[in-house]
């Protein structure tokens, strides 16, 4: 890259997108939650980006951002690669299938835009619920479930990946809070930091396949916005991953949950 290209790149960077990327990237590093569930609504509601373009741009943003987070969590030995492989076994094929189905539809039609925003709103609601009620769910689950059957756990992990593949491909939401909640239920003995690290690592192939599909098949990527988001998010997720053990998880979860409920209400009332 020559001097003119570097100057052109720097000139295209937009501070508000950089700040958004930094904030969301830090939250993802802290909890594994907040990528699609915050960035996609920010792009749609605050910056007025087309819903399909916001989803596609966020997917590639999440893939690059969570790759950086995976390096940090992997270095700290907070990734269970067996679990990541099981999730990907379900999510990658379903992501490809969902992108194929979306390619047969008119994403520019008012009906499709409405469908994307409604699916996004429903995913945000489910994400918020999983954040608020994770502790009570775990208490009930631990009382009623003793030792999960290993084969059943494996199959349910693959199924979880498949569900995430469909949901993330349409709305870019779900890989974080929904994935983390599912892993907590399926692997109750696994440390929280390892669950977050494994969920972030799985989000890399999931969002990469979905993002490439949106780019090559659907054409719904805003590269100028993506560059600015990554300038903020890459250092943000590294910072969040490093300080993840120093911030009370409950504080972050409640804050995210309230934010997502407000965003969800905005989508459903629009």
N, C-alpha and C positions, 0 to 999 in steps of 0.2 A: 504494500500500500504506500503510494507516494504522498508527498506533503499536501498536494491539492486534494487528494481523496480523504486524507485525515481531517483537513480543515472542513471539507464538505460534510463529513460525518459529524464533527463537533457542532457545526452550524445547524444540523438537523435535530440535534438533541433538544428535547423540550422539558424544561424543569419540572412542570407539574406531573408529567408522566414518570420522570425519574423519582420524584418524591413518593408517588403512589407505589412504584415498584419497590422502593426501599422499605416502606411501612409494611406492605404485604409480604415481602420476602422475609423480613425479620419475624413476623408472626408465623409464617410457615416453618421457619427454622426452630421456633420455640415449641410449637405444638403439632406440626404436621398438618394443621388446618389453616384455611384462609386463602389458598391459591385461587381456585375457580370461584369459591363461594364469596370472595370479596372482590377479586380483580375484574371478573366479568361484569358484575353489577356496577362497579366504578366506571368501566368503559362505556356501558350502555347509558346509565343514569346521569353521570357527571359530564362525560365527554361526548355523548350523543352518537356513539358509534353503532352501526347496524348490528343487530343481535347476532347474526351468523358470523359476521366479521369479528365481533368481540369474542365469540366462542373460539374461533379458529386461532386468533392472535393469542388469546390467553393460553391455549393448549401448548403452543410452541414456547411461550414465555414460561409456563410451568415446567416443561421438559428441561429447558436449559437451567432454570433456577434450581430445580430439585436434583439435577445432576451435581451441582455444586454442594448441595446439602448432603447428598449421598456420599460424596468423598469424605466430608467431615464425620458423618455418623459411621461410615465404614472404617475410617481411621480409628475411631473410638470403640470399634467392635460392637456397635449398636445396630447391626443389620443381621437378620436371620435370612440367609439367602435361600434356604429351603422353602420358607414361607413365601418369599418374593417369587420364586419359581412357580409355586402352586397358584398364586394369584394371577400371574402373567399367563399361565396356561389357560385360564378362563377368559381373561380380559382382552388379550391381543386378538384372538379370532373373532370375538364378539364386536370389538372395535372396528375391525375391517368390514364385518358384515353390516354394521350400523352405518358406516360411511358409504357403503355401496347403496344401501336403501335411501339415504339422504340425497345421494347423487341423482336418484330418479325423481326427486321432488323439486319443485320450484322454490328455492330458498328466498327469493325476492318477493314472493307473493305475501299479501297482508296476512293470509291464513297461516303461512309457515312462520312468519315473524311472531305472530300471536302464540303459536304453538311453542316456539322456542322459549319465549318469555314466561309462558305458563309452566312449562316443564322446569325452567330455571327457578321459578317461584316455589314450586312444590319441592324441588331438591333442597332449596335453602331452608324451607320449613322443616323438612326431615333432618337436615343437618343441625339446625338450631335445637330441635327436640333432643337429638342424640347428645348434644353438648350439655344441655340443662340436666338431663335425667340419666347421665352415664353412671353416676354413683349409686342411685337407687336401683337401677337396672342390674348393676353388678352385685349388689347385696342380695336381691331376689334370686339372681342366677346362681350365685355361689351356694345359697341355701338349698336349691332344688337340684342342682347338677353337681355330681361328685367328680368322677373321673371320665372325661369325654372319650368316646370310642375313637381310637386313632384313625381308622378308615373313614368314619363319619366326619371327623374334623378335616381330613384331607379333601373329601368331596365337597364339604360345605365351603372350604377355602376357595376351591376352584369355582364353585357357584357364585361366591361373593365377587370374585374377579370378573366373572361374566356379567353380572348385574352392573358392576362399576363400569365395565367397558361400554355398555349401552348408555348409561346415564351420563358419563363423562363425555362421550362423543357428541351427544345432543346438547348438553348444557355446560360442559366443562366443570361441573360441580360434583362432588361426591368422593373423590379419591382421598380427601383428607379426613374429615370428621366421620363420615359413614364408614370408610375403610378402617380407621382407627378403632371405632366402636365395635365393628365386626371382629377385628383381631383380638380385642380385649375379651370378648365373649368366647371366642374359639380357643384362645391360648391364655387362660386366666393366670397361669404361673409365669408368664413371660414378663420381665420388667417393663415398666412404662416407656423408658427411654429406648428400649429395643423395639417395642411396638411402633413407636413414632419413626424410628430409623428405618424399619422394614417397610412401613407404609410409604415413606418418602421415596425409598429405593424402587418400590413397585410402580410408583407414579411416573417414573422416568420412561420405561417402555410404553406404558399405557398412554400418556399424553404425547409421546413422540409419534407413535403410530397414528393416533387420532389427529395430531397436528399436521403431519405430513399428508394425511388423507384430506384434511380441509384445504391444504395448500394445493396439492396436485389435482385433486378430483373436484373439489368445490370452489377453489380459488378464493377462499375467504380469509385472507391474511392482510393486515396492515403493517408493512415492514418498518415504516418510519416510527410508528407507535411502539412496535416490538423492540426496536433498538433502544429507545429511551427507557422503556420499562426495565430492560436487562441491565442498563447502566446502574440503576438503583437496586434491583433485586439481587444481583449476584453477591455484592458485599453484604446486603441485608440478610440473606439466608445463612451466610457463613457466621455473621454476628449472632443471629438467633440460635443457630445450632450450638455455638460455643457456650452461650449463657443459658441454654435450655434447663440446666439443672439448678439454676439460681433463682428462677422466678416461680412463684406458686402457681401450679397448673390451674387451680380452681379460679383464680382471678382472671386469667386469660380466657378460660372457657366461658365464664359468665359474660365478660365483655363482648366476646365474639358472638355469643348466643343472642344477646340483646340487639346487637348491630344487625345480625342476620334476620331477626324478626321484623325489624323496621324496614329493611330492604325488601323482604318478602311481601310485606303489606303494600309497599310502593308498586311492586310488580303486579300484584293481583288487583289493585285498584286502578291501574293504568288502562 
